[in-house]
């Protein structure tokens, strides 16, 4: 089981970027609610060689987002319900690395 935060690293320039942390991202993170499990140890490497990464955000309940907008929330796109990461192999097939319920 892979735990957040999820960090992408460029092996060419050694840049590291947190792309997902359920404590601040997604519906629960934006609302300050209890979030999914978060790791406390050192980051774990998923893939050694550079590869294509696909990120998926899922939104459910359009009425929830309409309410956010009506309440003056300027970033409703940050209130996603599910966050998933996939890696793409040479054949274009996707393999799920991690998926988090965020609401």
N, C-alpha and C positions, 0 to 999 in steps of 0.2 A: 504494500500500500504506500503510495507516495503522498506526502503531506505538503501543504502550502507552508510558507510562501513559494510560489513558482517563479523561478529566475531563469531568464534566457542569457546565454553567454556567447559572445562572438569569439571564436578561437583565433581569428585573424588579428583582432585589435584588443583582445582581452576585456572588452566592455561587458559589464554585467548589468542587467536591468530586471527589477522585480516587475512581473507583468500581472501577478495576481496574489493578493493577500486577503483572505475572507474577513479579517478583522476590519478592513477599510473598504473593500470592494464588494459589489453586489448589493442586493436588497438588504440583507441583514447587516452587512458592514456599513452601508450608508445610513442605516437607522440606528446603529449602535447596539443592535440586538446580539444575543448569543450567536456565535458563528460556528461554522464547521471546525473540525479539529485542525490544529496548527502544529507543525513540527517545531522542535526546540533545538535540534542538533545541527550539525553541519549539513549544507546542501548536498544532495545526492545527484550524481551525474546519470542522466537517462541514456544519452547517446554520445559516444566519443567523437564520431565523425560528423562534420556539418551535414545537416539535413533540412528538408522543408518542414515547417511547423504550421499546423492549422489550428486556429483558435476559434472556438464557437461560444457565442453568448446566446442564451435562450430567454425569451420574454413570454410570460403568460398573463392572461387577464388584462386585456386592453383597458378595461375600466379602471384598474389600479393606476395606470399611467396617466389616464385622463385626469384622475383625482390629483396626482402629483403636480401636473401642469396647472390645474385650477388652484392648487395651494401655493403656487409661485415657485415650485422647484424648477431650477433652471437646467438641471442635468438629469432628466429622467432616464437617459440611456445608460447611466451608471447603476441603475437599480435592476440589474438582470437577475433572473431566477437560477440559472445554471451556467457554470463556467466549465468548459472542457478543453483539453489540449490533446492533439493528435500529432503523430509524426508520420511522414509520408516516405514509403520505401521507393526503390528504383522503378517499380512497376506502377506507381501511382496509388497504391493501396494505403489506406489510413489505418493506423493502430492507435487506439486510445491509450494515452499515458495516464491521465487523471481527469476526473469529473467531480465537480463540487456542486452540491445543492446550496443555493445562496439565499433562499427564502423559506 
